[in-house]
Amino acid sequence: MEKLEVINLSHSFGFKQILKDINFRLEKAEVVSIVGPSGGGKTTLLHLCANLLLLEEGKIDNSFSSSAFAFQEARLLPWKNVLDNISLGLLAKKIKKEKALELAKEIALKFGLEEEDFYKFPKDLSGGMKQRVSFARALVVKPSLLFLDEPFSALDIGLKKELQTLLINTIEEEQLSILFITHDLMEAIKLSDEILLLKAEPVGHFVKSFKIKTPRAQRDEAFIYEQTARLLNDKYIINTFELELR
Ligand SMILES: Nc1ncnc2c1ncn2[C@@H]1O[C@H](COP(=O)(O)OP(=O)(O)OP(=O)(O)O)[C@@H](O)[C@H]1O
């Protein structure tokens, strides 16, 4: 069974310790969200898990066969058009150009891009279109593990909802697993099997885990509001986000 297991992870930048004694596990077809206030070390932890940052202390056991990323900003290659940006990962996997373009077109349409957008360059795309391309590029390679760093935070509510629904369908249809960083509790409740609360002070550490057993397909607006209200009353959430001060 594919899994990502983090054991006793700690990390410092210079003399400043950012993360301390982090432990968690992400299994196949599961979504684990890491939620916490800005500056708590969420991105650092994601980068360590994704091997984008050198692990200093602890252990990361990642047996997923493949992975992909989507970030807050789309990070497209400015000199490549939409289809070429989407097919990058396929070409890296030695898939023939013709086949790669065919798969790129198929997923671009699924992610709400139109044929007239296919040959546009990133500078001619709106922020929302760029994020559609970013998701298409990440998922076209059918990764078994997806790393998401606040990919919805700059999007309007309509597009956010649309991309989240596409993602939820992919989790169920393709057994996709996701490690998801967000500071948005509603988003975490909508997508996750488990929410890990990361507190920044004095050093980034997990203070609580919330499991959500209700199937994603049954999480309607009422469920999400109700759960958000429940979490906002949780003393660990209040303390971690310093809500009593606002
Ligand atoms: N390369 C780096 N060198 C030194 N310090 C860093 C580096 N990257 C991050 N930090 C520091 O580590 C801390 C945690 O940053 P990180 O980006 O992981 O937090 P975060 O929870 O993801 O915040 P946000 O939600 O604002 O993105 C911050 O104090 C940040 O300044």
The ligand as an SDF file (V2000), in Angstrom:
LIG
                    3D

 31 33  0  0  0  0  0  0  0  0999 V2000
   14.5520   29.5730    2.9110 N   0  0  0  0  0  0  0  0  0  0  0  0
   14.3100   30.1200    4.0990 C   0  0  0  0  0  0  0  0  0  0  0  0
   15.3000   30.6610    4.8290 N   0  0  0  0  0  0  0  0  0  0  0  0
   15.0950   31.1800    6.0530 C   0  0  0  0  0  0  0  0  0  0  0  0
   13.8710   31.2450    6.6480 N   0  0  0  0  0  0  0  0  0  0  0  0
   12.8410   30.7440    5.9640 C   0  0  0  0  0  0  0  0  0  0  0  0
   12.9920   30.1470    4.6560 C   0  0  0  0  0  0  0  0  0  0  0  0
   11.7660   29.7260    4.2280 N   0  0  0  0  0  0  0  0  0  0  0  0
   10.8950   30.0410    5.2190 C   0  0  0  0  0  0  0  0  0  0  0  0
   11.5300   30.6330    6.2510 N   0  0  0  0  0  0  0  0  0  0  0  0
   10.9070   31.0670    7.5260 C   0  0  0  0  0  0  0  0  0  0  0  0
   10.2840   29.9370    8.0940 O   0  0  0  0  0  0  0  0  0  0  0  0
    9.0510   30.2930    8.7240 C   0  0  0  0  0  0  0  0  0  0  0  0
    7.9320   29.4340    8.1870 C   0  0  0  0  0  0  0  0  0  0  0  0
    7.6860   29.7740    6.8230 O   0  0  0  0  0  0  0  0  0  0  0  0
    6.6470   28.9620    5.9250 P   0  0  0  0  0  0  0  0  0  0  0  0
    6.5940   29.6390    4.6010 O   0  0  0  0  0  0  0  0  0  0  0  0
    6.9920   27.5250    5.9570 O   0  0  0  0  0  0  0  0  0  0  0  0
    5.2880   29.2150    6.7310 O   0  0  0  0  0  0  0  0  0  0  0  0
    3.7720   29.0400    6.2640 P   0  0  0  0  0  0  0  0  0  0  0  0
    3.0340   28.4730    7.4280 O   0  0  0  0  0  0  0  0  0  0  0  0
    3.7180   28.2770    4.9980 O   0  0  0  0  0  0  0  0  0  0  0  0
    3.3320   30.5340    6.0210 O   0  0  0  0  0  0  0  0  0  0  0  0
    2.3530   31.1640    4.8900 P   0  0  0  0  0  0  0  0  0  0  0  0
    0.9900   30.6260    5.1820 O   0  0  0  0  0  0  0  0  0  0  0  0
    2.4770   32.6400    5.1340 O   0  0  0  0  0  0  0  0  0  0  0  0
    2.9080   30.7310    3.5680 O   0  0  0  0  0  0  0  0  0  0  0  0
    8.8910   31.7940    8.4850 C   0  0  0  0  0  0  0  0  0  0  0  0
    9.3390   32.4580    9.6420 O   0  0  0  0  0  0  0  0  0  0  0  0
    9.7950   32.0700    7.3160 C   0  0  0  0  0  0  0  0  0  0  0  0
   10.2870   33.3860    7.3730 O   0  0  0  0  0  0  0  0  0  0  0  0
  1  2  1  0
  2  3  1  0
  2  7  2  0
  3  4  2  0
  4  5  1  0
  5  6  2  0
  6  7  1  0
  6 10  1  0
  7  8  1  0
  8  9  2  0
  9 10  1  0
 10 11  1  0
 11 12  1  0
 11 30  1  0
 12 13  1  0
 13 14  1  0
 13 28  1  0
 14 15  1  0
 15 16  1  0
 16 17  2  0
 16 18  1  0
 16 19  1  0
 19 20  1  0
 20 21  2  0
 20 22  1  0
 20 23  1  0
 23 24  1  0
 24 25  2  0
 24 26  1  0
 24 27  1  0
 28 29  1  0
 28 30  1  0
 30 31  1  0
M  END
$$$$
